[in-house]
Amino acid sequence: MMANTWNIASCLVCVIGIVLAAPATVKLPKGFVQCKKSDPKLGECIKNSLSYAVPHLVKGVPSLGLLPIDPLRITALGIDQGSGPVSIKLNFRDLDISNIGTVIIKEVTADLNNNHFTFDLEFEKPITLDGHYDVKGKVIILPITGDGLSKIILDNLKAKINLYLKPVVRNGVTYMDISEIVLKFTTTKMHLKLDNLFKGDKALGNNMNTFLNENWSEILGELQSSFENALAAAFGGIAQQFFHKVPFNQVFQE
């Protein structure tokens, strides 16, 4: 098993800011549609509600303390891959994830008895990650070092998110906390561009970038779980901020 380490705490803090211990109750913001727990088509209602809410979330929701999320900034993401075909230490800084707002919510399933929700998502535009990187290690058979700007593009991204909530009572009001969030994704192509590889040696850098793109599937197979964990932490942070301030009975009617 490969060892992947990354700092969830840093990621969440940078995405949503410091969560206050006792927030003031906030009503469901404009653009969010309330669903009834008894609705036989509850999943469809949640799907429609989220679809209506996406444009508002993209712009930010000041009443919830949510900043604009397209692009979404992840301040730090570290991958420590100790063994296997890809054996590297790869760190990203100030990573901006763009085109989140092009999400299409394909299906939602809701199990309110167990507070479990599943979301199937697609994105109309490629998801792009821009930021700074530094890397040292080995990719398949070649050594790699570098420190500079990076761009990663994921074509035709599809994602499945499993969200698990737990009720918490604060000042007599029931809210929901996220107990777990699991994100998995597929893509038809990953494009990579790492500037300033090998201390700026253009010939070596161009050859390595060509090699990375020709072998993108094998490389992604080794690193994908770390990217999935980082995206889950980022989206989980946004969802937690929402549930932390909006009482559960405003999200779902009895």
C-alpha positions, 0 to 999 in steps of 0.5 A: 500500500502506498503512503499518502500524507496531506494536511486536511486541517490546513486545507479546511482552514484555508477554504472555509476560515475558522469555524466559530464555536457558537454561530448565530442561526441563519435562515436558508439563503436566497437561491436554496429550496427547502425540501420535505422529509416526506417527499417520495422524490426527496433525492430529486428535490435535493438535486433541483435545490442544489442546481438552483443554489450553485450560481449563488454558491459560486458567487459566495454567500456572505450570510454563511461566511462563504467566499466565492468558490470558482476558483476554489483556493487550496493553500497547501496540498502535500503528497508523500509517495514513498514507494511504487512506480511513482515515488515522489514528494510533491507539494502544491501551494496556493492551488486554484481549482477552476470551473467548479461552477460548471457542475451538473448534478446528475443524481442525488440519493438520500437516506435520512434515517442514516443521514447519508447522501450520495451525489453524482456529478459531472462538469461541463468544462475541464477542471483546472488546477493552477498553483505553485509546486515543488517535487523531488523523486522518481516517476516510473523510471525517471528522476524528477526535481522542480519548483515553479508554476504548475497546471493540471487539467482534468477532462470530462470529470465525473465525481461521486460524493458520499456525505455522512452527517450527524446531528448536533444540538447547540442552544436547543437547536439541531444542526448537522456536522459532517462525520465523513465525506468520500469523493471518487472521480474519473477523467478521460484525460489528465494534462500536466505542465510543470514549469522550471523542472530540473532548475530551468533546463528547458530540454530536460523539462520539456522531455519530462512534461512530454513523458508525464502527459504520455503516461498520465493514466499510470501517474494518476493511478498512483496519485489519484487518492491524494487528489480525491482526499484534497477535493473531499476536504475542500468541498466538505469544508464548504458543506460544513460551513453551511450546515454549521449555521443553518438549522437542519429544520430549515434545510428539510421540512417535517 
